[in-house]
Amino acid sequence: MTKILITGGTGLVGKKLTKMLVKNNHEVLVLSRSPKKENEFRWNLSENFIDKKALENVEYIIHLAGAGIADKRWTDERKKIIIDSRVKTANLLFNKIIEYKINLKGFISASGIGYYGAITNNKTYKETDKPGTDFIANVCKQWEKAAEQFSNKNIPVTILRTGIVLSKEGGALEKMKTPILSPLGSGKQHIPWIHIDDLCLMYLNAVEGNLTGVFNAVTPENHTSKTFSKTLAKNLKRPYLAIGVPSFLLKLMFGNLSVILLEGSKISAKKIEKRGFSFRFRTLKKALNNL
């Protein structure tokens, strides 16, 4: 049994991952601003506080905490919240690990495929490619830098650059299930995605299989907004309208945030496959049938 501490444990991925880890006989503790369950412990960024009991004999930390990228318009205040909820929380964890002299076996952090920038082209991005220069790319760079500091203390670090997570418990897929399905904008932008079970298995492998380093957490099958919408419409038996939702309308509705809807790159999954990871849901059709 391994003792694991999760941040963001009450979120979509966190809840699913907790169940999977417990099923595999691991002990899971969760950091929460308002603890309610026996395995939840309080932390507060503004107070620079983490309940010391949450860190006692912890072997792995899985850092999933972060304000939703697409939940609200990107005002200056919102941008700060998005960054601080990822970066400053990682810094807080690092400082407390040092303060309490915790001997971690690994620090495992989420990141995003936004690392490569919001751009649509024919390039397939792999882990060694340079980061983009836009807001989300900058968020991911800072996020990963905060995680990498653990390696300075000889703590192995794993970073999973995650695409759109498909789940039947909510998230992006629920928002996509509109009465009439259609692509967004040109429909040519790529939509890197992953089934939530495969993502959680990657985190499990990081704990049980010493999966360390930076990995793209996306399925090998590539889809554009157009092919994704068409496949989803067929699965739901709903009408598909080939004419995309106009870009100007999305920009009017979402402001600068619309860039993550209108742009998207192809992302390689070869590195994690070469490390022995086997996807349960390689195709969108199989994933949607399951969900």
MITORTI-633722 format. One line per 3 residues: number of its first residue (from 1); for each residue x, y, z of C-alpha. Coordinates in Angstrom, 3 decimals, always signed. Layout:
N
NUM	X,Y,Z  ...
***
This chain:
291
1	+0.000,+0.000,+0.000  +1.273,+3.440,-0.995  +0.249,+6.648,+0.739
4	-0.737,+9.303,-1.817  -1.789,+12.924,-1.350  -3.942,+14.510,-4.073
7	-4.670,+18.177,-4.691  -7.776,+18.868,-6.752  -9.133,+15.573,-5.488
10	-12.739,+16.770,-5.571  -12.593,+17.616,-9.292  -13.595,+15.490,-12.280
13	-10.273,+13.683,-12.651  -9.494,+13.712,-8.932  -12.645,+11.829,-7.952
16	-12.153,+9.155,-10.601  -8.455,+8.798,-9.824  -9.110,+8.477,-6.087
19	-11.494,+5.568,-6.714  -8.960,+3.863,-8.982  -6.109,+4.270,-6.504
22	-8.192,+2.970,-3.584  -9.309,+0.010,-5.718  -5.626,-0.763,-6.241
25	-5.097,-0.831,-2.457  -3.469,+2.585,-2.079  -4.223,+5.009,+0.749
28	-5.432,+8.340,-0.611  -5.543,+11.667,+1.215  -7.060,+14.790,-0.301
31	-6.268,+18.452,+0.298  -9.361,+20.630,+0.450  -10.166,+24.207,+1.444
34	-13.238,+22.854,+3.273  -12.560,+19.287,+4.465  -15.687,+17.200,+4.966
37	-14.550,+13.580,+4.762  -12.204,+11.589,+6.961  -9.481,+11.483,+4.298
40	-9.653,+15.235,+3.563  -7.263,+17.750,+5.109  -7.324,+21.530,+5.044
43	-5.013,+23.733,+3.039  -5.214,+27.433,+2.278  -2.968,+29.261,-0.162
46	-3.595,+32.762,+1.213  -2.655,+31.549,+4.691  +0.352,+29.573,+3.400
49	-1.124,+26.621,+5.270  -1.255,+22.840,+4.838  -2.396,+20.582,+7.666
52	+0.804,+18.790,+8.709  -1.124,+15.536,+9.213  -1.806,+15.428,+5.462
55	+1.923,+15.124,+4.760  +2.906,+12.580,+7.396  +4.543,+9.553,+5.709
58	+3.219,+10.599,+2.286  +5.095,+8.863,-0.533  +3.589,+10.536,-3.608
61	+1.849,+13.834,-4.300  -0.445,+14.135,-7.309  -1.022,+17.808,-8.101
64	-4.285,+18.315,-9.996  -5.412,+21.600,-8.449  -6.153,+24.504,-10.753
67	-8.967,+26.921,-11.552  -10.913,+25.982,-14.697  -9.316,+27.373,-17.855
70	-12.620,+27.729,-19.700  -14.962,+28.484,-16.792  -14.925,+32.278,-17.061
73	-13.729,+35.093,-19.334  -10.021,+35.852,-19.083  -9.984,+39.122,-17.212
76	-6.678,+40.149,-15.616  -8.025,+38.967,-12.284  -9.102,+35.603,-13.735
79	-5.725,+35.078,-15.392  -3.997,+35.589,-12.040  -6.320,+33.056,-10.401
82	-5.627,+30.504,-13.158  -1.863,+30.852,-12.684  -1.756,+31.098,-8.883
85	-4.072,+28.112,-8.383  -1.491,+25.955,-10.187  +1.884,+27.562,-9.567
88	+1.635,+28.994,-6.074  -0.032,+25.822,-4.792  +2.883,+23.757,-6.160
91	+5.306,+26.165,-4.491  +3.413,+25.803,-1.216  +3.646,+22.006,-1.447
94	+7.362,+22.210,-2.159  +8.037,+24.524,+0.770  +6.078,+22.335,+3.188
97	+7.833,+19.193,+1.975  +11.147,+20.869,+2.804  +9.897,+22.305,+6.102
100	+8.536,+18.991,+7.357  +11.388,+16.942,+5.841  +9.088,+14.593,+3.931
103	+10.862,+11.911,+1.892  +8.740,+11.840,-1.256  +9.133,+9.047,-3.799
106	+7.604,+11.179,-6.528  +5.782,+14.382,-7.447  +3.224,+13.942,-10.233
109	+1.670,+17.014,-11.810  -0.973,+17.771,-14.374  -0.199,+20.191,-17.194
112	-1.888,+20.900,-20.510  -1.302,+20.471,-24.224  -1.753,+24.242,-24.294
115	+1.990,+24.184,-23.528  +2.625,+24.098,-27.289  +0.449,+27.145,-27.944
118	-3.012,+27.666,-29.424  -2.193,+27.162,-33.089  -3.565,+25.104,-35.970
121	-1.083,+23.630,-38.454  +0.100,+20.300,-39.840  +2.847,+19.782,-37.270
124	+2.518,+16.983,-34.718  +3.903,+18.222,-31.413  +5.996,+15.998,-29.180
127	+7.363,+16.497,-25.698  +10.705,+17.932,-26.862  +9.092,+20.769,-28.834
130	+9.388,+24.340,-27.571  +6.482,+25.953,-25.709  +4.179,+28.492,-27.300
133	+4.069,+32.166,-26.433  +0.385,+32.797,-25.663  -1.346,+32.985,-22.285
136	-2.116,+29.292,-21.831  +1.363,+28.279,-22.986  +2.756,+30.648,-20.359
139	+0.493,+29.100,-17.712  +1.771,+25.626,-18.588  +5.418,+26.745,-18.588
142	+5.082,+28.216,-15.096  +3.062,+25.196,-13.940  +5.744,+22.767,-15.098
145	+8.591,+24.881,-13.734  +6.934,+24.786,-10.313  +6.699,+21.000,-10.546
148	+10.274,+20.558,-11.772  +11.699,+22.227,-8.648  +11.036,+18.960,-6.777
151	+13.729,+17.304,-8.902  +16.244,+19.692,-7.300  +15.692,+17.674,-4.125
154	+16.168,+14.373,-5.991  +12.427,+13.733,-6.062  +11.344,+12.113,-9.370
157	+8.883,+14.312,-11.273  +6.167,+13.220,-13.705  +4.223,+15.735,-15.804
160	+1.190,+14.797,-17.895  +0.286,+17.347,-20.588  -3.388,+16.608,-20.856
163	-5.828,+17.086,-23.728  -9.614,+17.310,-23.469  -10.775,+14.735,-20.925
166	-13.883,+12.771,-21.917  -16.061,+11.558,-19.053  -19.707,+10.746,-18.462
169	-19.556,+12.552,-15.123  -19.404,+15.995,-16.745  -16.655,+18.141,-18.156
172	-16.168,+18.996,-21.823  -18.242,+16.151,-23.254  -21.373,+17.265,-21.436
175	-21.018,+20.768,-22.912  -20.562,+19.328,-26.403  -23.831,+17.393,-26.339
178	-25.954,+20.100,-27.948  -29.254,+19.367,-29.794  -27.520,+19.960,-33.144
181	-23.815,+19.131,-33.484  -21.526,+21.279,-35.622  -17.828,+22.192,-35.761
184	-16.471,+25.390,-34.240  -15.131,+28.079,-36.545  -13.328,+26.572,-39.549
187	-13.608,+23.088,-38.074  -9.995,+22.446,-39.098  -8.508,+22.856,-35.626
190	-7.400,+19.629,-33.970  -8.984,+18.299,-30.780  -6.504,+16.163,-28.803
193	-8.530,+14.132,-26.321  -8.292,+11.280,-23.824  -10.785,+9.017,-22.053
196	-10.742,+9.673,-18.304  -9.956,+6.006,-17.570  -6.809,+6.139,-19.697
199	-5.719,+9.373,-18.025  -6.194,+7.908,-14.550  -4.266,+4.798,-15.607
202	-1.363,+7.056,-16.578  -1.338,+8.526,-13.071  -1.540,+5.012,-11.642
205	+1.449,+3.995,-13.782  +3.370,+6.985,-12.470  +2.871,+5.611,-8.952
208	+3.225,+1.887,-9.595  +5.460,+1.756,-12.662  +7.931,+4.581,-12.067
211	+6.682,+6.519,-15.088  +8.782,+9.671,-14.756  +9.376,+12.571,-17.119
214	+7.096,+14.662,-19.327  +4.385,+12.922,-21.361  +1.550,+13.977,-23.620
217	-1.664,+12.561,-22.154  -3.717,+12.272,-25.342  -5.007,+9.375,-27.414
220	-3.086,+8.423,-30.604  -6.164,+8.998,-32.801  -6.339,+12.496,-34.261
223	-9.587,+14.420,-34.784  -10.444,+17.879,-36.016  -13.408,+19.839,-34.701
226	-15.272,+18.746,-37.833  -14.605,+14.990,-37.530  -15.077,+15.050,-33.752
229	-18.493,+16.720,-34.047  -19.571,+14.356,-36.809  -18.557,+11.267,-34.793
232	-20.307,+12.578,-31.674  -23.482,+13.380,-33.636  -23.559,+9.855,-35.031
235	-23.045,+8.343,-31.592  -25.820,+10.456,-30.035  -28.093,+10.008,-33.072
238	-28.433,+13.782,-33.338  -28.370,+16.060,-36.409  -24.996,+17.193,-37.722
241	-24.675,+20.612,-39.335  -21.515,+20.915,-41.440  -21.538,+24.721,-41.224
244	-19.361,+25.722,-38.284  -20.342,+28.021,-35.445  -18.981,+31.399,-36.680
247	-15.649,+32.449,-35.201  -16.826,+36.019,-34.618  -19.739,+34.743,-32.536
250	-17.455,+32.666,-30.318  -15.106,+35.639,-29.914  -18.071,+37.828,-28.974
253	-19.294,+35.273,-26.412  -15.995,+34.256,-24.847  -13.503,+37.026,-25.591
256	-9.834,+35.985,-25.613  -10.817,+32.606,-24.192  -12.258,+31.691,-27.619
259	-8.754,+30.923,-28.889  -8.813,+27.529,-27.137  -12.020,+26.700,-29.026
262	-10.890,+27.940,-32.427  -7.295,+26.689,-32.520  -5.726,+23.306,-31.831
265	-2.707,+21.215,-32.800  -1.957,+17.547,-33.388  -0.223,+16.024,-30.371
268	+1.913,+12.878,-30.360  +1.272,+10.006,-27.927  +4.269,+7.953,-29.099
271	+6.518,+8.639,-26.114  +4.162,+7.214,-23.505  +3.352,+4.231,-25.740
274	+7.058,+3.493,-26.086  +7.198,+3.414,-22.289  +4.707,+0.552,-22.352
277	+1.404,+2.345,-21.833  -1.516,+0.674,-23.611  -4.629,+2.759,-24.317
280	-7.968,+1.138,-23.514  -9.765,+3.680,-25.682  -7.656,+4.451,-28.749
283	-10.556,+5.572,-30.944  -13.218,+8.196,-30.352  -15.915,+5.763,-31.456
286	-14.884,+3.259,-28.768  -14.609,+5.986,-26.117  -18.057,+7.417,-26.892
289	-19.642,+3.968,-26.934  -18.254,+3.429,-23.445  -19.357,+6.830,-22.167
***
